[in-house]
Amino acid sequence: MSEEPQKKSSNLTGAQETLLATVVARGMDARDPRPILNDGYANSVLSRIRSEYDVDLSKFPIEPGQASSIALRGRQLDKWAVEYIQSHQKSGTDITILHIACGLDSRALRVQQKCKSATEGAIGIRWIDADLPDPIAFRKSLGDALPDPGGDWEYSLVTSSTNTAEWLKSNSIQADRPTLIIFEGLTMYLSEEIGKQLFKDFIDYFPSGQFIFDVLGTLTVNAQKRVKALQATGAAFTWGVNGGALIEGFDERLKLTDELKQADYDGFSELPQLTKAIWWLAWYVPRLRDVGSILRYEF
């Protein structure tokens, strides 16, 4: 009898390992009869991980309401990315989209699919997925479970570091176009000092553009012992942001254009009843309003 092939290690630890919880949540949503994000790649990724890697996905017990919430957050960021593309299609301006801390996210594929129906003229779209070396190596190992977007898009997958200015230059990322910078599930693992430097580095490097990303409030950060993904990985939240004005104050070139609390998300009515009730409570109780937000800035 032949021995089963030895499974591999993901080499993901701490905050990097929490990306697995996000994929589990998106897979749950995709299997739902009425999916919100409907990430068609999430379950292919999970299947490949289960078959090839020594990874215990059961330590991420995602509840249905949590999966729906993560899916709705992802869909809102996708929507803003589509809006950015379509606004530049109208003006005929080529753009760059920089998706940092991309993990195992299929955002480029989802956004590309949503833009296929656009009637405006074609433009040059340079999409760059970036993350730390171990998540990038893990992503590459999954092969066609998470393919690169094809078509006319100029796509690249690059490794980043904690020094923003350094990795932008070392990857020869051009600063010749308006740039949309996306990050999801990142800010809460930074310090305020590092976060402030990150925004400054991007604003100094690119001529103009937008930031779209999520934040957690200090109330959530202080209650992090209840977050099962953190318990499973040993990661910790380190930065809470109560309102978009804080980050707008980091640099005079930043302008806050949208700040959505959870109950403001497009598609809120699609959430499970219990989740909606909790979000509405957070909306009406001032102390709870800043549990989390999605922010959009221009620079």
SERO-4910 file (N, C-alpha, C, O; in steps of 0.05 Angstrom, whole numbers):
BEGIN
 pado doro    nc1    nc2    nc3   cac1   cac2   cac3    cc1    cc2    cc3    oc1    oc2    oc3
  Met    A     17    -24      0      0      0      0     18     25      0     36     27     16
  Ser    A     13     43    -18     29     67    -21     22     87      2     -1     89     10
  Glu    A     42    101     11     38    121     32     26    146     20     31    154     -3
  Glu    A      9    159     36     -3    184     27     19    205     27     37    205     45
  Pro    A     19    224      7     40    244      7     38    262     32     17    268     41
  Gln    A     61    269     42     63    286     66     52    314     59     60    326     39
  Lys    A     35    323     76     24    350     72     44    372     80     61    368     97
  Lys    A     40    394     67     59    416     71     50    436     93     27    436    101
  Ser    A     69    452    102     63    473    121     57    499    106     69    504     85
  Ser    A     38    514    116     32    539    103     52    561    110     55    581     95
  Asn    A     67    557    132     86    577    142     73    603    151     86    624    155
  Leu    A     46    603    154     32    626    163     30    626    194     23    605    206
  Thr    A     36    648    206     34    651    235     22    678    243     22    696    227
  Gly    A     11    679    267      1    704    277    -20    717    259    -38    704    249
  Ala    A    -17    743    255    -37    758    239    -39    748    211    -61    749    199
  Gln    A    -17    738    199    -18    727    172    -38    703    170    -51    699    150
  Glu    A    -38    687    192    -55    663    191    -85    670    192   -101    653    185
  Thr    A    -92    693    201   -120    701    202   -133    703    175   -157    703    172
  Leu    A   -116    704    154   -127    705    127   -143    679    121   -161    679    104
  Leu    A   -137    658    134   -151    633    131   -180    635    141   -198    624    128
  Ala    A   -184    650    163   -211    653    173   -228    668    153   -252    663    150
  Thr    A   -216    688    139   -231    703    119   -239    686     96   -262    688     86
  Val    A   -222    668     87   -229    650     65   -251    630     74   -269    624     58
  Val    A   -249    620     99   -270    603    109   -297    617    108   -317    605    100
  Ala    A   -297    642    117   -322    658    117   -333    662     88   -357    660     84
  Arg    A   -315    668     70   -324    672     42   -334    646     30   -352    646     13
  Gly    A   -322    624     37   -331    598     28   -359    592     38   -376    582     23
  Met    A   -364    598     64   -391    594     75   -412    611     60   -433    601     54
  Asp    A   -405    636     55   -423    653     40   -428    643     12   -451    643      3
  Ala    A   -408    633     -2   -411    623    -29   -429    598    -30   -443    594    -50
  Arg    A   -430    583     -8   -447    559     -7   -475    565      1   -493    547      0
  Asp    A   -480    589     11   -507    596     19   -525    599     -5   -517    608    -26
  Pro    A   -550    590     -2   -569    593    -25   -573    622    -35   -580    626    -58
  Arg    A   -568    641    -17   -570    669    -24   -544    683    -16   -544    699      3
  Pro    A   -523    678    -31   -497    690    -24   -496    720    -27   -510    731    -44
  Ile    A   -480    733    -11   -477    762    -12   -453    769    -30   -457    784    -49
  Leu    A   -430    759    -24   -406    765    -40   -404    745    -64   -396    752    -86
  Asn    A   -411    720    -59   -411    699    -79   -384    696    -91   -381    697   -116
  Asp    A   -363    693    -74   -336    689    -84   -333    661    -94   -330    642    -79
  Gly    A   -334    658   -120   -333    632   -132   -307    617   -130   -305    594   -136
  Tyr    A   -286    630   -120   -259    618   -117   -254    608    -89   -236    592    -85
  Ala    A   -269    618    -69   -262    612    -42   -263    582    -36   -244    572    -22
  Asn    A   -282    568    -45   -284    539    -39   -264    523    -55   -255    502    -45
  Ser    A   -256    532    -78   -234    519    -92   -208    521    -77   -192    503    -75
  Val    A   -203    545    -66   -180    550    -49   -180    532    -24   -160    520    -17
  Leu    A   -203    531    -11   -206    515     13   -201    485      7   -188    471     23
  Ser    A   -212    476    -15   -208    448    -23   -179    441    -27   -169    420    -19
  Arg    A   -164    459    -41   -136    455    -45   -120    455    -19   -102    439    -16
  Ile    A   -127    473     -1   -113    474     25   -118    448     40    -99    437     52
  Arg    A   -142    439     41   -148    414     56   -133    390     44   -124    373     59
  Ser    A   -130    389     18   -117    366      6    -87    367      7    -74    345      7
  Glu    A    -75    390      8    -46    392      5    -31    403     30     -7    400     32
  Tyr    A    -46    415     48    -32    428     71    -41    418     98    -63    409    102
  Asp    A    -22    418    116    -27    410    143    -38    435    158    -24    447    175
  Val    A    -62    441    152    -75    465    163   -102    457    175   -118    443    162
  Asp    A   -106    464    200   -131    457    214   -151    480    211   -151    499    227
  Leu    A   -168    479    191   -187    500    186   -210    500    207   -224    520    209
  Ser    A   -213    478    221   -234    476    241   -230    495    265   -248    500    280
  Lys    A   -205    505    267   -200    524    290   -211    552    284   -207    570    300
  Phe    A   -223    555    260   -236    580    254   -266    576    252   -277    574    230
  Pro    A   -280    573    275   -309    568    275   -325    593    268   -335    606    286
  Ile    A   -328    598    243   -343    622    234   -373    618    236   -383    598    226
  Glu    A   -387    636    249   -416    634    251   -428    646    226   -416    663    213
  Pro    A   -453    638    219   -466    648    194   -467    678    193   -462    690    172
  Gly    A   -474    691    215   -476    720    215   -449    733    211   -448    754    197
  Gln    A   -428    721    221   -401    732    217   -393    729    188   -381    747    177
  Ala    A   -399    706    176   -392    701    148   -407    722    131   -395    733    112
  Ser    A   -432    727    137   -447    747    121   -436    775    124   -435    790    105
  Ser    A   -427    781    148   -416    808    153   -390    811    138   -385    833    126
  Ile    A   -372    791    138   -347    793    123   -353    794     93   -339    809     79
  Ala    A   -372    779     84   -379    780     55   -390    808     47   -384    818     26
  Leu    A   -406    820     64   -418    846     58   -396    868     58   -396    886     41
  Arg    A   -377    866     77   -355    885     77   -338    882     51   -331    903     39
  Gly    A   -333    858     43   -318    853     19   -332    864     -6   -320    876    -24
  Arg    A   -358    860     -6   -374    869    -29   -374    900    -31   -374    911    -53
  Gln    A   -375    913     -8   -375    943     -8   -348    953    -19   -348    972    -34
  Leu    A   -326    941    -11   -300    949    -22   -298    943    -51   -287    959    -66
  Asp    A   -309    920    -60   -310    914    -89   -325    936   -104   -317    945   -125
  Lys    A   -348    944    -93   -365    964   -106   -350    990   -110   -351   1002   -131
  Trp    A   -335    998    -89   -320   1023    -92   -297   1020   -112   -291   1039   -127
  Ala    A   -286    997   -114   -265    992   -134   -276    994   -162   -264   1006   -180
  Val    A   -300    982   -166   -313    984   -192   -320   1013   -199   -316   1022   -222
  Glu    A   -329   1028   -179   -335   1057   -184   -310   1072   -192   -311   1089   -210
  Tyr    A   -288   1065   -180   -263   1079   -187   -255   1073   -216   -248   1091   -231
  Ile    A   -258   1048   -224   -251   1041   -252   -270   1055   -271   -261   1066   -291
  Gln    A   -296   1054   -266   -315   1065   -284   -313   1095   -286   -318   1107   -308
  Ser    A   -306   1108   -264   -303   1138   -266   -280   1145   -284   -281   1166   -297
  His    A   -259   1128   -285   -236   1134   -302   -241   1124   -331   -229   1134   -350
  Gln    A   -259   1105   -334   -267   1097   -361   -281   1120   -375   -277   1125   -399
  Lys    A   -297   1135   -360   -311   1158   -371   -292   1180   -380   -297   1193   -400
  Ser    A   -270   1183   -366   -251   1204   -373   -228   1193   -391   -212   1209   -401
  Gly    A   -228   1167   -396   -207   1155   -412   -180   1155   -400   -160   1157   -415
  Thr    A   -178   1153   -374   -152   1155   -359   -143   1127   -350   -158   1113   -336
  Asp    A   -119   1120   -357   -107   1095   -347   -103   1097   -316    -97   1118   -306
  Ile    A   -105   1074   -303   -103   1074   -273    -86   1051   -263    -81   1031   -278
  Thr    A    -78   1053   -238    -65   1031   -223    -83   1024   -200    -94   1043   -187
  Ile    A    -86    999   -194   -100    990   -170    -80    973   -154    -70    953   -163
  Leu    A    -74    982   -129    -55    969   -112    -71    957    -89    -81    971    -72
  His    A    -71    930    -88    -86    916    -67    -66    904    -48    -53    883    -54
  Ile    A    -62    916    -25    -41    907     -7    -54    889     15    -78    891     20
  Ala    A    -37    872     27    -47    851     45    -68    835     32    -89    829     43
  Cys    A    -63    827      7    -83    813    -10    -90    785      0   -111    775     -5
  Gly    A    -71    772     15    -76    745     25    -85    726      3    -71    723    -17
  Leu    A   -108    713      7   -119    694    -13   -144    706    -25   -163    691    -33
  Asp    A   -145    732    -27   -169    746    -36   -170    745    -67   -150    750    -80
  Ser    A   -194    739    -78   -198    739   -107   -209    765   -117   -223    766   -138
  Arg    A   -204    787   -103   -216    812   -110   -211    821   -139   -230    830   -152
  Ala    A   -187    817   -149   -182    825   -176   -200    811   -196   -211    823   -215
  Leu    A   -205    785   -191   -222    770   -208   -251    778   -206   -266    780   -226
  Arg    A   -260    784   -181   -288    792   -177   -293    820   -190   -313    824   -204
  Val    A   -275    838   -186   -278    865   -196   -277    865   -227   -292    878   -240
  Gln    A   -259    849   -238   -257    847   -267   -283    837   -279   -292    848   -299
  Gln    A   -295    817   -266   -320    806   -276   -342    827   -275   -358    829   -294
  Lys    A   -343    843   -254   -364    863   -251   -360    886   -271   -379    900   -278
  Cys    A   -335    890   -280   -330    912   -299   -334    904   -328   -334    921   -346
  Lys    A   -338    879   -333   -341    870   -361   -366    881   -375   -367    884   -399
  Ser    A   -386    888   -358   -411    899   -370   -410    929   -374   -430    940   -384
  Ala    A   -388    941   -367   -386    970   -370   -387    978   -399   -376    965   -416
  Thr    A   -401   1000   -405   -404   1009   -432   -384   1031   -440   -382   1037   -464
  Glu    A   -370   1041   -420   -351   1063   -427   -327   1051   -441   -323   1027   -443
  Gly    A   -310   1069   -451   -287   1061   -466   -267   1046   -450   -265   1049   -425
  Ala    A   -251   1029   -463   -230   1014   -449   -207   1032   -440   -200   1051   -454
  Ile    A   -196   1025   -417   -172   1040   -408   -151   1019   -399   -157    996   -396
  Gly    A   -127   1029   -395   -106   1011   -384   -110   1008   -354   -110   1028   -339
  Ile    A   -111    983   -345   -114    978   -317    -91    960   -308    -87    938   -317
  Arg    A    -75    971   -290    -53    957   -278    -61    949   -249    -64    966   -232
  Trp    A    -65    923   -245    -73    913   -218    -49    899   -205    -37    881   -217
  Ile    A    -43    907   -181    -20    896   -166    -31    885   -140    -41    900   -123
  Asp    A    -28    859   -136    -34    846   -110     -7    844    -95     13    835   -106
  Ala    A     -7    852    -70     17    852    -54     12    841    -26     -9    846    -14
  Asp    A     32    827    -15     31    818     12     59    810     21     78    811      6
  Leu    A     62    803     47     87    794     57     96    768     44     79    754     33
  Pro    A    121    761     46    131    737     31    117    711     36    111    697     17
  Asp    A    110    704     61     97    678     66     69    676     54     63    656     42
  Pro    A     52    697     58     26    695     45     28    694     14     12    681      1
  Ile    A     47    708      3     50    708    -26     59    680    -36     49    670    -56
  Ala    A     78    668    -22     87    641    -29     64    621    -26     61    603    -43
  Phe    A     48    624     -6     25    606     -2      5    610    -24     -6    590    -35
  Arg    A     -1    635    -31    -20    640    -53    -10    628    -79    -26    616    -93
  Lys    A     15    632    -85     26    621   -110     24    590   -111     20    579   -133
  Ser    A     26    578    -88     26    548    -88     -2    537    -94     -4    513   -100
  Leu    A    -22    553    -93    -50    544    -97    -57    542   -127    -78    531   -134
  Gly    A    -39    552   -144    -42    549   -173    -69    559   -184    -77    581   -178
  Asp    A    -82    542   -200   -106    550   -214   -130    552   -196   -152    559   -205
  Ala    A   -127    545   -170   -150    550   -151   -154    580   -148   -176    588   -141
  Leu    A   -133    595   -152   -135    624   -150   -119    636   -173    -97    646   -169
  Pro    A   -130    636   -197   -114    644   -221   -111    675   -223   -125    690   -210
  Asp    A    -92    683   -239    -88    711   -245   -111    720   -264   -119    704   -281
  Pro    A   -120    745   -262   -139    755   -281   -126    757   -309   -103    765   -311
  Gly    A   -141    749   -329   -130    751   -356   -140    776   -370   -144    797   -358
  Gly    A   -145    773   -396   -155    796   -411   -135    818   -415   -111    812   -417
  Asp    A   -144    842   -416   -127    865   -421   -113    877   -397    -97    895   -399
  Trp    A   -120    866   -373   -108    877   -349    -78    870   -347    -70    848   -353
  Glu    A    -63    889   -338    -35    884   -332    -33    876   -302    -36    893   -285
  Tyr    A    -28    850   -297    -30    840   -269     -3    832   -259     13    820   -274
  Ser    A      2    837   -234     27    827   -221     21    820   -192      4    833   -179
  Leu    A     36    801   -182     34    793   -154     62    797   -142     81    784   -150
  Val    A     64    814   -121     90    822   -111     92    819    -81     71    818    -67
  Thr    A    116    817    -71    120    816    -42    125    844    -31    139    860    -43
  Ser    A    114    849     -8    117    874      5    133    871     30    142    849     37
  Ser    A    137    892     45    151    891     70    139    912     89    120    925     81
  Thr    A    150    915    112    140    935    130    149    964    122    137    983    132
  Asn    A    168    966    104    177    992     95    164    998     68    173    988     47
  Thr    A    143   1013     68    127   1018     44    144   1030     21    143   1019     -1
  Ala    A    158   1051     27    174   1064      6    194   1045     -7    199   1046    -31
  Glu    A    205   1027     10    226   1009      0    214    988    -19    226    984    -40
  Trp    A    191    976    -12    181    955    -29    168    965    -54    167    952    -75
  Leu    A    157    989    -53    147   1001    -77    169   1005    -98    165    999   -122
  Lys    A    192   1014    -89    215   1019   -107    227    992   -116    235    989   -139
  Ser    A    230    973    -97    243    948   -104    227    931   -124    238    915   -139
  Asn    A    201    935   -124    184    921   -143    179    937   -169    163    930   -186
  Ser    A    193    960   -171    191    977   -195    162    984   -201    154    985   -224
  Ile    A    147    990   -180    119    998   -184    119   1027   -194    129   1046   -181
  Gln    A    107   1031   -217    107   1057   -229     87   1076   -216     66   1068   -207
  Ala    A     94   1101   -215     78   1122   -203     68   1141   -224     69   1166   -221
  Asp    A     59   1130   -247     52   1147   -270     21   1150   -274     13   1161   -294
  Arg    A      5   1139   -256    -24   1140   -260    -39   1145   -234    -28   1140   -212
  Pro    A    -63   1155   -235    -80   1156   -211    -82   1127   -200    -84   1108   -215
  Thr    A    -81   1125   -174    -79   1098   -161   -100   1094   -139   -103   1111   -122
  Leu    A   -113   1072   -141   -132   1064   -119   -116   1044   -102   -106   1024   -111
  Ile    A   -116   1050    -76   -102   1033    -56   -122   1020    -38   -137   1033    -24
  Ile    A   -123    993    -39   -143    978    -24   -129    961     -3   -109    948     -8
  Phe    A   -140    961     22   -131    941     41   -154    934     60   -169    952     68
  Glu    A   -157    909     65   -178    898     82   -166    880    103   -150    863     98
  Gly    A   -175    885    128   -165    869    150   -136    874    157   -122    856    165
  Leu    A   -126    899    153    -98    905    158    -94    925    180    -77    921    198
  Thr    A   -109    947    180   -103    970    198   -102    961    228    -86    972    243
  Met    A   -120    943    235   -122    936    264    -97    921    274    -94    918    298
  Tyr    A    -79    912    256    -55    899    264    -31    918    263     -8    909    269
  Leu    A    -35    943    257    -14    962    256    -14    979    281    -33    978    297
  Ser    A      7    994    285      6   1015    306     -2   1041    292     -1   1043    267
  Glu    A    -12   1060    307    -19   1086    295      5   1099    281      2   1111    260
  Glu    A     28   1097    293     52   1109    281     58   1096    254     64   1111    235
  Ile    A     57   1070    252     63   1056    227     41   1063    207     47   1067    183
  Gly    A     16   1063    216     -6   1070    198     -3   1098    186     -7   1102    162
  Lys    A      4   1117    203      8   1144    193     30   1146    172     28   1160    152
  Gln    A     52   1131    177     74   1130    157     66   1117    132     74   1125    110
  Leu    A     50   1096    134     40   1082    110     25   1101     92     30   1102     67
  Phe    A      6   1116    103     -9   1135     86      9   1156     74      7   1163     50
  Lys    A     28   1166     89     46   1187     79     63   1176     56     66   1189     36
  Asp    A     73   1151     59     89   1139     38     74   1137     12     84   1143    -10
  Phe    A     49   1127     13     33   1124    -11     27   1151    -24     28   1154    -48
  Ile    A     20   1171     -7     13   1197    -18     37   1210    -31     35   1223    -52
  Asp    A     61   1206    -19     85   1217    -31     93   1203    -57    104   1216    -75
  Tyr    A     86   1178    -59     95   1162    -82     77   1165   -107     87   1168   -129
  Phe    A     51   1165   -103     32   1166   -125     22   1195   -130     19   1210   -110
  Pro    A     16   1202   -155      8   1229   -160    -20   1237   -149    -24   1260   -141
  Ser    A    -39   1218   -149    -66   1223   -139    -80   1196   -136    -69   1175   -146
  Gly    A   -103   1196   -124   -118   1171   -122   -136   1170    -99   -146   1190    -88
  Gln    A   -142   1145    -90   -160   1140    -68   -149   1118    -50   -134   1101    -59
  Phe    A   -157   1119    -25   -154   1096     -6   -182   1085      0   -200   1101      6
  Ile    A   -185   1059      0   -210   1047     11   -201   1024     29   -185   1007     21
  Phe    A   -213   1023     53   -204   1003     72   -223   1002     96   -241   1019     98
  Asp    A   -219    983    113   -236    980    137   -219    985    162   -195    982    162
  Val    A   -233    993    183   -220    997    209   -238    985    231   -262    981    227
  Leu    A   -226    979    254   -241    972    278   -239    994    298   -218   1007    300
  Gly    A   -260    998    314   -259   1018    335   -245   1008    359   -240    984    362
  Thr    A   -239   1026    378   -225   1019    402   -241    999    419   -230    983    433
  Leu    A   -267   1001    418   -284    983    433   -280    954    424   -277    936    441
  Thr    A   -278    950    398   -273    923    387   -245    914    394   -241    891    402
  Val    A   -226    932    392   -198    925    399   -196    917    428   -182    898    435
  Asn    A   -210    931    445   -209    925    474   -223    899    481   -218    887    502
  Ala    A   -241    890    463   -256    866    468   -246    842    452   -260    823    447
  Gln    A   -221    844    443   -211    824    424   -208    796    435   -205    777    420
  Lys    A   -209    793    462   -207    766    473   -230    748    464   -228    724    466
  Arg    A   -251    760    454   -275    745    445   -272    737    415   -289    722    405
  Val    A   -252    747    401   -249    741    373   -235    714    369   -211    712    376
  Lys    A   -249    695    359   -239    667    358   -215    665    339   -197    648    344
  Ala    A   -214    680    317   -191    678    299   -166    687    312   -144    677    306
  Leu    A   -168    706    331   -144    715    346   -136    693    366   -112    688    370
  Gln    A   -155    681    379   -149    660    398   -135    637    384   -117    624    395
  Ala    A   -143    631    359   -132    608    344   -104    613    334    -89    594    330
  Thr    A    -97    638    330    -71    644    317    -51    658    335    -28    659    328
  Gly    A    -61    669    357    -43    684    374    -38    712    365    -22    726    376
  Ala    A    -53    721    345    -51    748    335    -65    767    354    -79    759    372
  Ala    A    -60    793    351    -72    813    369    -78    839    353    -62    847    336
  Phe    A   -101    851    359   -107    877    348    -91    898    364    -88    896    388
  Thr    A    -81    917    350    -63    937    363    -72    966    358    -60    984    370
  Trp    A    -91    971    340    -99    998    333   -129   1000    328   -139    986    311
  Gly    A   -142   1017    344   -170   1022    339   -174   1051    329   -160   1069    338
  Val    A   -192   1054    310   -197   1080    298   -227   1086    301   -244   1073    290
  Asn    A   -233   1107    317   -260   1116    321   -267   1139    303   -266   1162    312
  Gly    A   -274   1134    279   -281   1155    260   -259   1163    241   -235   1162    248
  Gly    A   -267   1170    217   -248   1176    196   -233   1202    199   -213   1206    185
  Ala    A   -242   1219    216   -228   1245    220   -200   1241    230   -182   1257    223
  Leu    A   -195   1220    246   -168   1216    256   -148   1212    234   -127   1226    234
  Ile    A   -154   1195    215   -135   1190    193   -134   1214    174   -113   1219    163
  Glu    A   -156   1227    170   -155   1251    153   -136   1272    164   -123   1287    148
  Gly    A   -132   1272    190   -114   1291    202    -84   1283    199    -67   1299    207
  Phe    A    -79   1259    188    -51   1251    185    -36   1268    164    -12   1272    167
  Asp    A    -51   1277    144    -38   1292    122    -58   1310    109    -81   1302    104
  Glu    A    -50   1335    104    -69   1355     93    -78   1347     65    -98   1358     55
  Arg    A    -64   1329     52    -72   1320     25    -94   1299     25   -105   1293      4
  Leu    A   -101   1289     48   -122   1268     51   -149   1282     55   -152   1300     71
  Lys    A   -169   1272     40   -196   1282     43   -215   1259     47   -217   1242     29
  Leu    A   -229   1258     70   -248   1237     75   -273   1242     58   -286   1263     61
  Thr    A   -280   1222     41   -304   1225     24   -327   1207     33   -350   1214     28
  Asp    A   -321   1185     45   -342   1166     54   -334   1152     80   -311   1144     83
  Glu    A   -353   1150     98   -349   1136    123   -374   1119    128   -394   1131    136
  Leu    A   -373   1094    125   -396   1076    128   -393   1060    153   -374   1045    157
  Lys    A   -412   1063    171   -415   1045    194   -428   1019    183   -438   1019    161
  Gln    A   -429    999    200   -438    973    190   -467    974    179   -473    962    158
  Ala    A   -485    988    192   -512    990    184   -516   1007    158   -537   1008    147
  Asp    A   -494   1020    150   -495   1036    125   -488   1020    100   -492   1030     78
  Tyr    A   -477    996    104   -467    981     81   -490    976     61   -512    969     69
  Asp    A   -484    978     35   -503    971     15   -509    941     16   -491    925     15
  Gly    A   -535    934     20   -542    906     22   -546    898     51   -548    874     57
  Phe    A   -548    917     69   -552    911     97   -576    893    102   -576    876    119
  Ser    A   -597    897     85   -622    881     88   -618    852     83   -635    835     90
  Glu    A   -596    844     70   -591    816     63   -579    800     86   -576    776     84
  Leu    A   -571    813    107   -559    800    130   -580    783    145   -604    790    144
  Pro    A   -571    763    160   -590    748    178   -602    767    198   -590    787    206
  Gln    A   -627    760    207   -642    778    224   -627    785    250   -626    808    258
  Leu    A   -614    765    262   -600    770    287   -577    789    283   -572    807    299
  Thr    A   -562    786    261   -540    803    255   -549    832    250   -537    851    259
  Lys    A   -571    834    235   -582    861    230   -590    875    257   -585    899    260
  Ala    A   -602    859    275   -610    871    300   -586    881    316   -587    902    328
  Ile    A   -564    865    316   -540    873    330   -528    899    317   -520    917    332
  Trp    A   -528    900    291   -517    923    277   -534    948    282   -523    970    285
  Trp    A   -560    945    282   -578    968    288   -573    978    316   -573   1002    321
  Leu    A   -569    959    335   -563    967    363   -538    984    363   -536   1004    377
  Ala    A   -518    974    349   -492    989    348   -496   1016    335   -481   1035    342
  Trp    A   -515   1019    317   -520   1045    304   -532   1065    323   -524   1089    323
  Tyr    A   -551   1056    340   -566   1074    357   -553   1079    384   -560   1099    397
  Val    A   -534   1063    392   -521   1067    418   -494   1080    412   -476   1068    401
  Pro    A   -491   1106    420   -466   1121    413   -440   1106    420   -421   1106    405
  Arg    A   -440   1093    443   -415   1079    451   -408   1056    433   -385   1048    431
  Leu    A   -428   1045    419   -424   1022    402   -420   1029    372   -414   1012    356
  Arg    A   -425   1054    365   -425   1061    336   -399   1057    322   -398   1052    298
  Asp    A   -377   1058    337   -351   1056    325   -338   1028    327   -314   1026    329
  Val    A   -355   1008    327   -344    981    329   -328    975    303   -309    959    304
  Gly    A   -336    987    281   -321    983    256   -332   1000    234   -356   1008    235
  Ser    A   -316   1008    215   -324   1025    193   -309   1018    168   -288   1005    168
  Ile    A   -320   1027    145   -305   1026    120   -302   1055    111   -321   1071    112
  Leu    A   -277   1062    103   -271   1090     97   -261   1093     69   -248   1075     57
  Arg    A   -266   1116     57   -256   1123     31   -245   1152     32   -258   1170     41
  Tyr    A   -220   1155     22   -207   1180     21   -197   1186     -7   -190   1167    -22
  Glu    A   -195   1211    -14   -181   1220    -38   -155   1234    -30   -153   1245     -8
  Phe    A   -136   1233    -48   -111   1248    -43   -101   1259    -70    -80   1272    -71
***
